[in-house]
Amino acid sequence: MQLKISIPASSANLGPGFDSIGLALNRYLTLQVNEQEKWEIEHISHFLPLNTDYEDHFIYKIADTIAHWHNKTLPGCKVIVDSEIPLARGLGSSASAVLAGIELANQLCDLSLTDEQKLLYGTEIEGHPDNIAASLFGGIVVTAMTQNETIDYIKMPTPNLDIVAYIPNFELKTDRARNVLPQSFSIKNATKASAISNVMIASILTGDHTLAGKMMESDLFHEPYRSDLIPNYVMIKQEAKKGGAFGTVISGAGPTMISFTTSGKGAVVSAYMTGKLSKYEVDALKISRNGLRVHKTFSN
């Protein structure tokens, strides 16, 4: 059996949608899988580290964990890993790898996992569902973890928007970005922050881009605390607006930032910002409408 597993990158939060809203992007983690007697993993992307022993590989460890949860053993195979997603930049590299491991176990061990099971497993491993849900379902997904530990979600109608990403050449570990956040909010501040998120979602759904951008940039949950960790934070927001973006936010925990603009203007904003950020990779992206995809072939 041969498999191709493809998983999109993701951006979480969109400003005030902290740990709840995820957006799939058209950069992909891809696994080519061929069953063989022994395990072997090969990297073919400059975004990935030098190959390590398969037993130490993050994707293998996830797959092995899922298999054991179902009292199964992974059969041997060769996995060729390609990735367009830089590590520790706020574009969901961890979530895409987690999903890759879950789906690898699902296929190799014939687990027949539902999407809800994949989401639950991914969230249990990641700790929050936003990136996992976006990479699993594609588009923009709003999630909520309820008190009985279930995950409710809804995939929004995909807006016709362009995305511009500003990817620096350094990493920011999620743990560091989480450590600067407050442990609690007053009821007054929590109400204000959640209202901003509500209006942002409503404005995206109704196509009011000006209001959506205003709400994105009014976050109270995490951006005020993380902004000092993001070089050029204020400048990127200001210049992106001059270039034609209606809203700019930290992507996930950072350090990447992303701008939103109307369809067809992504290349214009990207060209303008490239001139302002010579040490960044500036890339015009699209929302990936599709999430995790598996193509399976069988040899004679």
C-alpha positions as CSV (number, residue, x, y, z in Angstrom):
1,M,0.0,0.0,0.0
2,Q,1.1,3.5,-0.8
3,L,-0.2,6.6,0.9
4,K,0.0,10.4,0.4
5,I,-1.1,12.4,3.4
6,S,-1.4,16.2,3.0
7,I,-2.1,18.6,5.8
8,P,-2.3,22.4,5.5
9,A,-0.5,25.0,7.7
10,S,-2.7,27.0,10.1
11,S,-2.9,30.3,11.9
12,A,-4.6,30.6,15.2
13,N,-6.5,33.3,17.1
14,L,-7.0,35.9,14.3
15,G,-6.5,38.4,17.1
16,P,-9.2,38.1,19.8
17,G,-10.2,34.5,19.0
18,F,-7.7,33.1,21.4
19,D,-7.3,29.3,21.5
20,S,-10.6,29.1,19.6
21,I,-10.4,30.3,16.0
22,G,-8.1,28.6,13.5
23,L,-7.5,29.4,9.8
24,A,-6.0,26.9,7.3
25,L,-3.3,28.2,4.9
26,N,-2.1,26.9,1.5
27,R,1.3,25.7,2.7
28,Y,1.4,22.0,3.3
29,L,3.1,19.1,5.2
30,T,3.2,16.1,3.0
31,L,3.9,12.5,3.8
32,Q,4.7,9.8,1.1
33,V,4.2,6.5,2.8
34,N,5.3,3.1,1.4
35,E,4.9,-0.1,3.4
36,Q,8.1,-2.1,3.8
37,E,9.7,-4.4,6.4
38,K,11.6,-1.9,8.4
39,W,10.8,1.7,9.5
40,E,12.6,4.6,7.7
41,I,11.9,8.3,7.7
42,E,13.5,10.7,5.2
43,H,13.2,14.5,5.1
44,I,13.3,16.4,1.8
45,S,12.6,20.0,3.0
46,H,14.9,22.7,4.2
47,F,12.3,23.6,6.9
48,L,12.9,20.2,8.6
49,P,15.9,19.3,10.7
50,L,18.4,16.7,9.8
51,N,17.0,13.2,9.9
52,T,17.0,11.4,13.2
53,D,16.4,7.8,14.1
54,Y,12.7,7.0,13.4
55,E,12.0,6.1,17.0
56,D,12.9,9.7,18.0
57,H,10.9,11.3,15.2
58,F,7.9,13.4,16.4
59,I,5.5,12.1,13.8
60,Y,6.4,8.5,14.5
61,K,6.0,9.0,18.2
62,I,2.5,10.3,17.7
63,A,1.6,7.5,15.3
64,D,2.9,4.9,17.8
65,T,1.0,6.5,20.6
66,I,-2.3,6.4,18.7
67,A,-1.7,2.8,17.7
68,H,-1.1,1.8,21.3
69,W,-4.2,3.5,22.4
70,H,-6.0,1.1,20.1
71,N,-3.9,-1.9,21.1
72,K,-2.3,-2.0,17.6
73,T,1.3,-2.2,16.4
74,L,2.5,0.0,13.5
75,P,3.7,-2.0,10.5
76,G,7.0,-1.1,9.0
77,C,7.1,1.6,6.3
78,K,9.2,4.3,4.7
79,V,7.9,7.8,5.2
80,I,9.2,10.7,3.0
81,V,8.4,14.0,4.7
82,D,8.2,17.2,2.8
83,S,7.1,20.5,4.4
84,E,6.4,24.1,3.3
85,I,5.7,25.0,7.0
86,P,8.6,26.6,9.0
87,L,9.0,25.3,12.5
88,A,8.2,27.3,15.6
89,R,7.0,30.4,13.6
90,G,3.3,30.4,14.5
91,L,2.0,28.6,11.4
92,G,0.9,25.4,13.1
93,S,3.9,23.2,12.3
94,S,3.3,21.2,15.5
95,A,-0.5,20.7,14.8
96,S,0.2,19.5,11.3
97,A,2.7,17.0,12.5
98,V,0.4,15.8,15.2
99,L,-2.4,15.2,12.6
100,A,0.1,13.5,10.3
101,G,1.0,11.0,13.1
102,I,-2.7,10.5,13.9
103,E,-3.6,9.8,10.3
104,L,-0.5,7.6,9.7
105,A,-1.7,5.4,12.6
106,N,-5.3,5.5,11.3
107,Q,-4.3,4.3,7.9
108,L,-1.6,1.8,8.8
109,C,-3.6,0.2,11.5
110,D,-7.0,0.4,9.9
111,L,-8.5,2.3,12.9
112,S,-11.3,4.0,10.9
113,L,-11.1,7.1,13.1
114,T,-13.8,9.7,12.7
115,D,-13.0,13.3,12.2
116,E,-14.3,13.9,15.8
117,Q,-11.8,11.3,17.2
118,K,-8.9,12.9,15.2
119,L,-9.9,16.3,16.6
120,L,-10.1,15.0,20.2
121,Y,-6.8,13.1,20.0
122,G,-5.1,16.1,18.4
123,T,-6.4,18.4,21.0
124,E,-5.4,16.1,23.8
125,I,-1.8,16.1,22.5
126,E,-1.7,19.8,21.5
127,G,-3.6,21.2,24.5
128,H,-6.0,23.4,22.4
129,P,-8.1,22.7,19.3
130,D,-7.7,25.8,17.1
131,N,-4.8,24.8,14.9
132,I,-5.8,21.1,14.9
133,A,-9.4,21.9,13.7
134,A,-8.2,24.3,11.0
135,S,-5.7,21.8,9.6
136,L,-8.2,18.9,9.8
137,F,-11.2,20.6,8.2
138,G,-9.7,23.5,6.2
139,G,-11.1,27.0,6.0
140,I,-11.9,29.0,9.2
141,V,-13.0,26.9,12.1
142,V,-14.4,28.1,15.5
143,T,-14.0,25.7,18.4
144,A,-15.0,25.5,22.0
145,M,-13.9,23.1,24.7
146,T,-16.8,22.6,27.0
147,Q,-16.9,21.6,30.7
148,N,-17.5,17.9,29.9
149,E,-14.3,17.8,27.9
150,T,-16.0,17.6,24.5
151,I,-15.0,19.9,21.6
152,D,-17.7,21.7,19.7
153,Y,-16.8,23.3,16.4
154,I,-18.2,24.9,13.3
155,K,-16.6,25.6,10.0
156,M,-17.4,29.1,8.8
157,P,-18.2,29.9,5.2
158,T,-14.8,30.6,3.7
159,P,-14.5,34.3,3.1
160,N,-12.9,35.5,-0.2
161,L,-9.8,37.0,1.3
162,D,-6.1,37.1,0.7
163,I,-3.5,36.6,3.4
164,V,0.0,38.0,3.6
165,A,2.4,36.3,6.0
166,Y,5.6,38.0,7.4
167,I,7.9,35.1,8.5
168,P,11.1,36.1,10.3
169,N,14.2,34.0,10.3
170,F,14.0,33.1,14.0
171,E,11.9,30.9,16.2
172,L,9.6,31.7,19.1
173,K,8.7,28.7,21.3
174,T,5.0,28.6,22.2
175,D,5.9,28.0,25.9
176,R,7.7,31.3,26.1
177,A,4.8,33.1,24.4
178,R,2.3,31.5,26.8
179,N,4.4,32.4,29.9
180,V,3.8,36.1,29.4
181,L,0.0,35.8,29.5
182,P,-2.0,36.6,32.6
183,Q,-3.4,33.7,34.5
184,S,-6.8,35.3,34.9
185,F,-9.0,38.2,33.8
186,S,-11.5,40.3,35.7
187,I,-15.1,39.7,34.6
188,K,-15.2,43.2,33.2
189,N,-12.1,42.6,31.0
190,A,-13.1,39.1,30.0
191,T,-16.6,40.4,28.9
192,K,-15.0,43.2,26.8
193,A,-12.4,40.8,25.2
194,S,-15.0,38.2,24.3
195,A,-17.3,40.9,22.9
196,I,-14.5,42.0,20.6
197,S,-14.1,38.4,19.4
198,N,-17.9,38.1,18.8
199,V,-18.0,41.2,16.7
200,M,-15.0,40.1,14.7
201,I,-16.6,36.9,13.7
202,A,-19.9,38.6,12.8
203,S,-18.1,41.2,10.7
204,I,-16.2,38.5,8.8
205,L,-19.4,36.7,8.1
206,T,-21.2,39.8,6.9
207,G,-18.2,41.0,4.8
208,D,-17.5,44.2,6.8
209,H,-13.8,44.1,6.4
210,T,-13.2,47.5,8.0
211,L,-14.9,46.4,11.2
212,A,-13.2,43.0,11.1
213,G,-9.8,44.6,10.9
214,K,-10.6,47.0,13.8
215,M,-11.7,44.1,16.0
216,M,-8.7,41.9,15.0
217,E,-6.4,44.7,16.1
218,S,-8.3,45.3,19.4
219,D,-7.5,42.0,21.0
220,L,-7.2,42.0,24.8
221,F,-6.5,38.3,25.4
222,H,-2.9,37.9,24.2
223,E,-1.5,40.4,21.7
224,P,-0.9,43.2,24.3
225,Y,1.2,40.8,26.3
226,R,3.1,39.2,23.4
227,S,3.8,42.3,21.3
228,D,7.1,42.9,23.1
229,L,8.3,39.4,21.9
230,I,7.6,40.3,18.3
231,P,10.2,42.5,16.6
232,N,8.7,45.2,14.3
233,Y,5.2,44.5,15.7
234,V,3.9,48.1,15.5
235,M,5.7,48.9,12.3
236,I,4.3,45.8,10.5
237,K,0.7,46.7,11.5
238,Q,1.1,50.3,10.4
239,E,2.9,49.6,7.1
240,A,0.5,46.8,6.2
241,K,-2.4,49.1,6.5
242,K,-0.7,51.7,4.3
243,G,-0.1,48.8,1.8
244,G,-3.7,47.9,1.6
245,A,-4.4,45.4,4.5
246,F,-7.5,45.9,6.6
247,G,-6.1,43.9,9.6
248,T,-2.8,42.5,10.9
249,V,-2.4,40.1,13.8
250,I,0.1,37.8,15.4
251,S,-0.1,34.3,13.8
252,G,-0.7,31.9,16.7
253,A,2.0,32.6,19.3
254,G,4.2,34.3,16.8
255,P,6.7,35.4,15.7
256,T,5.0,35.4,12.3
257,M,2.4,38.0,11.7
258,I,-0.3,37.9,9.1
259,S,-2.4,40.5,7.3
260,F,-5.8,40.2,5.8
261,T,-6.8,42.0,2.6
262,T,-9.5,41.7,0.0
263,S,-9.3,39.1,-2.8
264,G,-6.8,40.0,-5.5
265,K,-4.8,42.5,-3.3
266,G,-2.5,39.9,-1.6
267,A,0.3,40.3,-4.2
268,V,0.1,44.1,-3.9
269,V,0.4,44.1,-0.1
270,S,3.1,41.4,-0.3
271,A,5.2,43.5,-2.8
272,Y,4.8,46.6,-0.6
273,M,5.8,44.9,2.6
274,T,8.7,43.1,1.0
275,G,10.3,46.5,0.6
276,K,9.8,47.2,4.3
277,L,11.0,43.8,5.6
278,S,14.1,42.8,3.8
279,K,15.0,40.2,6.5
280,Y,11.6,38.5,6.4
281,E,10.0,36.0,4.0
282,V,6.9,37.8,2.9
283,D,4.4,35.5,1.2
284,A,1.0,36.1,-0.3
285,L,-1.2,33.1,0.8
286,K,-4.7,31.9,0.4
287,I,-7.1,30.2,2.8
288,S,-6.9,26.5,2.2
289,R,-10.5,25.3,1.8
290,N,-9.5,21.7,2.2
291,G,-8.0,20.2,5.3
292,L,-6.3,16.9,5.8
293,R,-6.3,14.8,2.6
294,V,-5.3,11.1,2.0
295,H,-4.7,9.5,-1.3
296,K,-4.3,5.7,-1.2
297,T,-3.0,3.4,-3.9
298,F,-2.5,-0.4,-3.8
299,S,0.2,-2.3,-5.7
300,N,-0.6,-5.4,-7.6
